[in-house]
Amino acid sequence: MTLDRDAFAAVVRDTPLVSIDLIVRDPAGRVLVGRRTNQPARGCWFVPGGRIRKDERIADAFTRIARDELGIERTVDDAAFRGVFEHLYDTNFAGIGGFGTHYVVLAYDVGLPEPPADLPVDQHSDYRWACPAELLSDPDVHANTKAYFTSAADQP
C-alpha cells in the first residue's frame, strides 16, 4: 500500500518513521556520503539509507535499501549492527510548516571490497568517499551523519 502525499504528511506529522542507515566503508576505511536532494537535510552530505515500509521485515528492508541506495545486492548478514539512533529535523519531505520529521534509525556498517560502479542519483546529487575525521570537520556533513563517528564506541 502506498500512501498519497497528504496521508504520508499526516504520518510524518504524527509519528516517528523507522529507517535504516548504511555506513558504507571501502577497504581504506573511507565512508560513502551523498549530497541529499530531498528534505529533510536537503543539500547536506549524508550516509545512504531509507525507510522501512509497513509489514516489511528489517532484513528485507535492508536488502531493498542497499539495492536502491547503492545499486548492489547485500543482506543484513553482510553488515554489523551499530545501534539505534534518533534523527530529529525541523523540516519534512513536503515542505509543510508546523512540523518536522522524527526518525528512529537502525544503523549498520557495511564493508565493500570496492566502490559500487554506478550509484543511483534519485536521492543524492553527488557522492564522495571520506575518512571519518574529514566528515567530522566538514560543516556540510549533517550532524546526524557525524553522530556515527563521534565516540570511540562508534568506531569499527
Secondary structure as the mmCIF struct_conf table of DSSP 4:
data_model
#
loop_
_struct_conf.conf_type_id
_struct_conf.id
_struct_conf.beg_label_comp_id
_struct_conf.beg_label_asym_id
_struct_conf.beg_label_seq_id
_struct_conf.end_label_comp_id
_struct_conf.end_label_asym_id
_struct_conf.end_label_seq_id
HELX_RH_AL_P HELX_RH_AL_P1 ARG A 5 ASP A 14
BEND BEND1 THR A 15 THR A 15
STRN STRN1 LEU A 17 ARG A 25
TURN_TY1_P TURN_TY1_P1 PRO A 27 ALA A 28
STRN STRN2 VAL A 31 ARG A 36
BEND BEND2 ASN A 38 ALA A 41
TURN_TY1_P TURN_TY1_P2 ARG A 42 GLY A 43
BEND BEND3 CYS A 44 CYS A 44
STRN STRN3 TRP A 45 PHE A 46
STRN STRN4 GLY A 49 ARG A 51
HELX_LH_PP_P HELX_LH_PP_P1 ILE A 52 ARG A 53
TURN_TY1_P TURN_TY1_P3 LYS A 54 ASP A 55
HELX_RH_AL_P HELX_RH_AL_P2 ILE A 58 LEU A 70
BEND BEND4 GLY A 71 ILE A 72
HELX_RH_3T_P HELX_RH_3T_P1 VAL A 76 ASP A 78
STRN STRN5 ALA A 79 TYR A 89
BEND BEND5 ASP A 90 ASP A 90
TURN_TY1_P TURN_TY1_P4 PHE A 93 ALA A 94
TURN_TY1_P TURN_TY1_P5 GLY A 97 GLY A 98
STRN STRN6 THR A 101 GLY A 111
BEND BEND6 PRO A 113 GLU A 114
BEND BEND7 ALA A 117 ASP A 118
BEND BEND8 ASP A 122 GLN A 123
STRN STRN7 HIS A 124 ALA A 130
HELX_RH_AL_P HELX_RH_AL_P3 PRO A 132 SER A 137
TURN_TY1_P TURN_TY1_P6 PRO A 139 ASP A 140
STRN STRN8 VAL A 141 VAL A 141
HELX_RH_AL_P HELX_RH_AL_P4 ALA A 143 LYS A 146
HELX_RH_3T_P HELX_RH_3T_P2 ALA A 147 PHE A 149
BEND BEND9 THR A 150 SER A 151
HELX_RH_3T_P HELX_RH_3T_P3 ALA A 152 ASP A 154
#
